């Protein structure tokens, strides 16, 4: 006659162990508040990315120039005009009516105006000096071939600023903020 095999484990303990093995448990790496903070951070990154995708900033072309008298007016009614020398590779982006910010000097006035005319062709420094009757300092002002834009300066005193050198920024378009990221 065989005797039933006795086991060293209690029957209730074995059942509890087997039931516990059937349940799936996930590891608990971080606390609930930290999980919420990470989700908020992800949402903020997505919102900032959406703003960077949709927002645009202006693109400027910088050039140097000089203030001259505008021809065709009487001596008492002469108006100031700025000749702005811009890089020739930007010629296709220049057109009449584009906004221009002109800086006379660090402490001088800043003038906002529009392009009144654009020379149809590129011009050499020598030809620009001869064509517009610029003085001997012309070589320092125009250092390479350029495209010339004409800007009327109605708010400037012609007698005070004629011959002054200026820096100009022409707004030639806009680009998305996200394009500035090195991706």
C-alpha positions in Angstrom: 0.0 0.0 0.0 1.3 3.3 -0.9 1.1 6.3 1.4 0.1 9.6 0.0 3.0 11.8 -0.6 3.0 14.6 1.8 4.3 18.0 0.9 6.1 20.5 3.0 4.0 23.4 1.6 0.6 24.3 2.9 -2.2 24.1 0.4 -3.3 27.7 1.0 0.1 29.0 0.4 0.5 27.2 -2.9 -2.9 28.6 -4.1 -2.0 32.2 -3.1 1.3 31.8 -4.9 -0.3 30.5 -8.1 -2.9 33.3 -8.1 -0.2 35.9 -7.6 1.7 34.7 -10.6 -1.3 35.1 -12.9 -1.5 38.8 -12.2 0.5 41.2 -14.5 2.4 43.8 -12.6 4.1 46.8 -14.2 7.3 48.2 -12.8 6.9 51.5 -11.0 9.8 53.7 -12.1 8.6 57.2 -11.4 6.0 58.8 -9.2 2.6 60.2 -10.5 3.6 63.9 -10.0 6.7 63.4 -12.1 4.7 61.7 -14.8 2.3 64.7 -15.0 5.3 67.1 -15.2 6.7 65.1 -18.1 3.4 65.2 -19.9 3.1 68.9 -19.4 6.7 69.3 -20.7 5.8 67.3 -23.8 2.7 69.4 -24.5 4.8 72.6 -24.1 7.4 71.4 -26.6 4.7 70.5 -29.1 3.1 74.0 -28.7 6.5 75.7 -29.1 7.2 73.6 -32.2 3.8 74.6 -33.7 4.5 78.3 -33.0 8.0 78.0 -34.5 6.5 76.4 -37.6 3.8 79.0 -38.1 5.6 82.3 -37.1 7.6 84.2 -39.6 10.4 86.7 -39.2 11.6 89.3 -41.8 14.7 88.8 -43.9 16.9 91.8 -44.5 19.6 92.6 -47.0 22.2 95.1 -45.7 24.0 97.7 -47.7 25.8 101.0 -47.5 24.8 104.2 -49.1 25.1 108.0 -49.4 22.7 110.9 -49.1 22.5 113.1 -52.3 20.3 115.9 -53.6 17.5 114.7 -55.9 17.8 116.3 -59.3 14.9 117.9 -61.1 13.9 120.4 -58.4 14.8 124.1 -57.9 17.6 125.0 -55.7 15.3 126.1 -52.9 13.2 122.9 -53.0 15.8 120.1 -53.3 15.0 116.8 -51.6 17.3 114.3 -50.1 17.7 110.9 -51.8 19.7 107.9 -50.6 21.7 105.8 -53.0 22.0 102.3 -51.4 24.6 99.9 -52.7 23.4 96.3 -52.3 25.0 92.9 -53.1 24.4 91.9 -56.7 23.2 88.4 -55.7 20.1 90.0 -54.1 19.1 91.8 -57.3 16.2 89.4 -58.1 14.7 90.1 -54.6 14.7 93.9 -54.9 11.7 95.8 -56.2 10.1 99.2 -55.9 8.0 99.6 -52.7 10.1 97.3 -50.4 10.5 98.8 -46.8 13.9 100.2 -45.9 15.4 101.1 -42.5 18.2 103.7 -42.8 20.7 104.3 -40.0 22.6 107.6 -40.5 25.1 106.8 -37.8 25.1 105.2 -34.3 23.6 108.3 -32.7 21.9 109.7 -35.8 18.3 109.3 -36.8 16.7 106.1 -38.1 14.5 106.6 -41.0 11.9 104.2 -42.4 11.1 104.6 -46.0 10.5 102.5 -49.2 12.5 101.9 -52.3 11.6 104.4 -55.0 13.7 102.8 -57.8 16.1 100.0 -58.5 18.8 100.2 -61.2 18.1 97.4 -63.7 21.8 96.3 -63.9 24.8 95.7 -61.7 27.3 98.6 -61.7 31.0 98.6 -60.9 32.4 100.8 -58.2 34.2 103.0 -60.7 31.1 103.5 -62.9 28.9 104.3 -59.8 31.3 107.0 -58.7 31.4 108.6 -62.1 27.6 108.2 -62.8 26.5 109.8 -59.5 29.3 112.3 -59.2 30.6 110.9 -55.9 33.8 112.3 -54.4 37.2 110.5 -53.9 35.8 108.7 -50.8 33.7 106.6 -53.1 36.2 103.8 -53.1 35.7 103.3 -49.4 31.9 103.3 -49.8 31.6 100.9 -52.7 34.1 98.1 -52.5 32.6 95.7 -55.1 30.0 95.6 -57.9 26.6 96.5 -56.6 22.9 96.9 -57.4 21.7 100.5 -56.6 18.4 101.2 -54.9 17.1 104.7 -54.7 15.2 105.8 -51.6 13.5 109.2 -51.1 14.2 110.8 -47.7 11.4 113.3 -47.2 12.0 113.7 -43.5 15.7 114.6 -43.8 17.2 118.1 -44.0 19.0 118.0 -47.3 21.5 120.8 -46.3 22.5 119.0 -43.1 22.8 115.4 -44.4 23.9 115.7 -48.0 27.1 113.6 -48.5 26.5 111.6 -45.3 27.3 107.9 -45.4 24.5 105.5 -44.2 23.7 101.9 -43.5 20.4 100.5 -44.9 18.4 97.3 -44.3 16.0 96.4 -47.0 13.3 93.9 -46.1 13.2 91.4 -48.9 10.9 88.8 -47.5 10.3 86.5 -44.5 11.2 83.1 -43.3 9.8 80.6 -40.8 11.5 80.6 -37.3 11.9 76.9 -37.5 14.2 77.3 -40.6 16.8 78.9 -38.2 17.2 75.7 -36.3 20.2 73.6 -37.4 18.3 70.5 -38.4 
